[in-house]
């Protein structure tokens, strides 16, 4: 409950330049960035630094980087990812331009769908009284935006023989093979708010905050797959063309 209170207080904080009195926009933005990332760590989402956009390119300096600003800095991101508040705060302060990812399949999974399909499914789930948990919005523009539903993970069973694969499972090297639904579990990651994206795309944001309980993914799966199928029937040519990096 403590982490919920902290996040709720942040959401109610006056914006810079309002009657709240803080007119230092740079300092306010830095504090907001740190608050958002610490809220994710407090929710149990392992956090790791990521590259950031540099113009229309990437800070990683890889020529022709296929996913500028969307991949971890370290090749060892799975072991670097942490929920330690002190480490996360230190990264935020020493890497002022960095984006951040959360490693999936450790404490949580993410069901990642086109934003139009996500809106449709969310309406149905809310109408049915289903608790959907945290949600982020990533990207913008028709056919490009994504809605990400954070769920409990199926990735750490007590008995490894109970692990079950799914054809929706998505990893960084197979991202372009999943233009519809992507199930981020073991070996994958997603961007966290307030990560920035190339060009004029809006930053990654929380639609519903990380303080919410994580639902069982199976309670969302049918509505999300149905919405994706309907979206693909209406707009079969709209999907993200960019592959995610293979060796990150």
VENCORVEN-V475459 format. One record per helix or strand of 2 or more residues. SS is the DSSP state (H for helix, E for strand). FROM is the first residue (numbers start at 0). LEN is the number of residues. Records with the same first field share a line. If there is no record, write none. Layout:
BEGIN
SS: FROM-LEN / FROM-LEN
END
This chain:
BEGIN
H: 1-11 / 24-18 / 76-4 / 84-10 / 114-13 / 159-3 / 171-6 / 217-17
E: 46-4 / 52-2 / 56-2 / 98-5 / 107-7 / 134-4 / 145-7 / 168-2 / 181-3 / 188-3 / 204-4
END
